[in-house]
Amino acid sequence: MSQLNYIAPTTADEAVKALAAAGARPLAGGTDLLVQLRAGRAKPSVIVDLKRIDAARGIRSEGGGFVIGAATSGAELSEHAALVKAWPGVVEGANLIGSTQVQGRATMAGNLCNGSPAADSVPGLIAARAVCVVVGPNGRREAPVEQIPTGPGQTSLAQGEFVLEMRLPPRPARSSDAYLRLIPRTEMDIAVAGAAVNLVLDAAGVVTEAHVAIGAVAPTALLVAEAGAALVGTKLDDAALAKLDAAVRAACRPISDKRGTAAYRTKIAGVLARRAAQIAYDRAGKA
Amino acid sequence: MSKTHVTTTINGDAVEFLAEPGATLLDALRDEVGLTGSKEGCGSGDCGACSVILDGRLVCSCLVLAPEVEGRRVETIEGLAKDGHLHAVQQKFLEHAALQCGFCTPGLLMASKALLDANPDPTETEARYWLAGNLCRCTGYDKIIKAVLDAAAELRQERVA
């Protein structure tokens, strides 16, 4: 690690300039990057810390939605009462990552850009239809969360680009979300499968909008449009949940590994989607 | 690459040190500042033995780069006892024999202090989840949890008194 520089710019423009250097890597919470540094898997020449850039810090209400800075920790998310009320599923996904110590540092943007197929905060963000504000040498662009990861450890970010903010859309009445994952223990583990469901209901309790995303069952987290469509126009009756389950299972392309076989992951993803849908529905009825 | 000059506050004292490129806060605390209470168990944020409080937030110092603490406030195990008096969690760890080899203890004490600062009256379940990032291979955790809950009760008493 003898060739490693550290800089902490205070503006996004300075960060873009710094990240133009060959081998530069952005640092948000560091809970993945520092582990990779230590293991020798990442050998950056420059680490560009995003935590002193105002736009990358904290949670702001804007245009009826929320803007979450890329360097905002899981602990900060859980302490933001309005965010938790509007997007309980997004926050519970982020809060499942690691320990109290990790929550003090780890960020959703880092979780996304680390590119793990099992990243716990990603399905909730996708189901929320969250958008990343990406900045880089060619300026600023917006991309839906599901377009950032392209495979395990891989992203669509071009050289020098980084995620500055994540934007959650405005929340209508009677809307809510939920995320569930399966791990073989109660804490501190990586998802075998995960599912997030985001619902909007009408006054009669009929689903008018539904988005379903699944994690750890394909090279990236997936938005499953057919699964969301299965719920629209229903009150989550058994037939709708069965269609949801089938659509989720049809979308799964998992690997078999020590955490679970492909068949098990596929079955569990469907079950988790059903349960998350019910939780989101109950929450939306009270929202 | 040259070393980075870092100015920060550790346990209330202004501290300056030179950080090696790529050094973590844990490396700097132990090797540059001479505070060896924080331990390196895993070096990857899994075991919690290096836990410190950074700007009021519990973190693994092995997952913080040393230059990141420029201008920040760091609290380590060395600052937990005040004026020769053990903090309630330290005293209760002794009374409940909540340690054997002691390697995890500094991290568990800092994590416990952070818990009781945030939540003066945790349930057993809350305490167990909060401390899930602190591994202990000796005690089986029961004595630790009892000590933490007892310390919480004592601190609540002190607040009332």
Interface residues (C-beta under 8 A of the other chain):
Chain A: M1 S2 Q3 L4 N5 Y6 A8 L27 G29 G30 T31 L34 V35 L37 R38 A39 I47 D49 K51 S73 A75 G98 S99 T100 Q101 V102 G104 R105 E187 M188
Chain B: M1 T4 P21 G22 T24 G43 S44 G45 D46 G48 S51 L54 R57 L58 V59 C60 C62 L63 V64 L65 P67 E68 E70 A111 A114 L115 Y129 W130 L131 A132 G133 N134
